Amino acid sequence: MTITLVPARLTGWLSAGIAALVLASLAVQFSKRVLDHDVLLGLVRLFDLDQEANVTTWYSTVLLLLAAVLLAVIARAAHTARAQFRLHWALLALILLVMSVDEASSIHELAIRPLRSALGVQAGVLYFTWVVPAGAAVLLVGIAYLRFVLHLPAATRRLFVIAGGVYVGGALGLELIGGYLASHHGGEGLAYLAEVTIEETMEMSGAVLFIHGLMGHIRRELGEVRITFGAAGPAVPR
């Protein structure tokens, strides 16, 4: 059996998934805010973009995990070829794997209360204080990966930079705005709803763009990739 992944087609399906989830979130928000049905058989919590451990969280987790798998494929090929940046690919795969775990379990939110106390922050753009260590981590990774990015093929580099900008712009940039709105106006206003919707859409879109860039890189640089399932030990002669 052969499974062929067409980058443009898969990207289209993944993008359609984002659109469907955004529309579902807006629909349940309409039910909650206008129709005064804040449960709706549990659908409000399941599709609210501002909630954790629901359908939208699962989708974001899958996107990050898919990116990690594609990075692992490239890292394996780079290791086999003894390529210059093979460790960068492997570490990037690990980073995306950790991000997918964090997306599913919201580990980063555990740092909010201790950091608020340590930094003396009670309101403002740093209300969601996890952005402080996250921003520092992004800066360090950016510096460490500068040579790696500059040595990428132009088509791959362009998509990686755009994808990273969209994802970080949503996850950190808009989170700063969300922190200000949540701390000063609460998390129920229309401005906060718009911020959350745009933020989550940017995060998922950035992940899809990154996946598209990875698939294109694999197609151009590696060609056909085969995955085989073999026995754990040596073959036994008959």
C-alpha positions, -999 to +999 in steps of 0.1 A: +000+000+000+013+035-009+001+067+008+009+098-011+008+132+006+003+162-017+015+193+002-011+217-014-039+193-008-031+185+028-025+222+035-060+229+021-076+203+043-058+215+074-068+251+066-104+240+062-102+225+096-091+259+110-119+277+093-144+251+106-132+255+142-132+293+141-168+292+128-178+267+154-163+289+181-181+320+169-213+300+168-211+289+204-201+324+215-232+336+198-252+310+216-236+320+249-236+358+246-268+365+225-291+335+231-280+330+267-272+293+262-238+290+279-237+252+279-256+240+248-252+203+255-215+209+263-207+223+228-198+257+242-168+244+261-158+219+234-155+246+207-147+277+226-112+289+213-105+304+248-110+270+266-084+243+272-087+205+268-113+207+240-116+200+203-097+231+193-069+223+217-067+188+203-065+201+167-036+225+176-018+196+194-022+174+163-007+202+141+023+207+163+028+169+165+026+165+127+052+192+124+074+174+149+071+141+129+080+158+096+110+174+113+120+140+126+119+126+091+142+155+079+165+150+109+168+113+102+177+120+066+202+147+076+218+123+101+222+096+075+238+121+051+260+136+079+246+170+069+259+201+086+228+211+105+215+176+114+215+184+151+195+216+145+168+195+127+167+170+155+165+196+183+138+215+163+118+182+162+121+179+199+110+215+205+079+210+184+072+177+203+074+196+236+052+223+223+026+198+213+027+182+248+023+217+263-006+226+240-024+195+252-017+198+289-013+237+293+019+232+313+029+268+306-001+281+325+013+267+357+040+294+357+015+323+356+007+326+394+043+322+406+056+346+380+029+372+389+041+370+425+078+371+416+074+400+391+048+419+411+024+419+381-013+421+387-025+437+355-014+449+321+002+433+291+022+409+313-009+396+331-003+363+314+032+362+328+042+330+310+050+352+280+082+364+298+101+331+298+085+321+265+097+354+249+132+348+262+131+312+249+120+324+215+148+350+214+175+324+224+162+299+198+161+326+171+197+335+178+209+299+180+191+291+147+201+322+127+229+304+107+206+274+102+178+296+088+202+315+065+215+283+050+181+269+042+170+268+006+152+301-003+117+286-007+120+267+027+135+297+045+107+320+033+079+298+045+097+291+078+101+328+085+065+336+076+052+306+096+073+315+127+062+352+125+026+343+123+027+317+151+048+338+175+028+370+166-003+352+177+010+331+206+031+360+222+022+392+205-016+390+208-013+373+242+001+406+255-030+423+242-052+396+257-035+400+291-043+437+291-079+432+281-084+403+305-069+422+335-087+455+328-120+446+312-124+409+320-126+380+296-161+385+285-160+416+263-162+416+225-127+430+223-113+400+242-133+376+221-119+392+189-084+390+204-087+353+213-102+344+179-074+362+160-047+348+183-058+312+180-063+315+143-028+329+139-013+300+160-030+273+140-023+291+107+014+295+116+015+257+123-001+248+090+023+271+071+052+255+088+038+220+079+035+232+043+070+244+043+083+211+058+064+190+032+077+212+004+113+208+017+110+171+020+096+169-016+124+191-030+154+179-010+146+143-001+122+132-028+103+100-019+103+090+018+094+054+027+085+041+061+088+003+066+079-018+095+104-046+102+112-071+129+131-060+160+158-086+157+179-101+129+161-122+103+160-159+111+172-180+082+148-207+070 
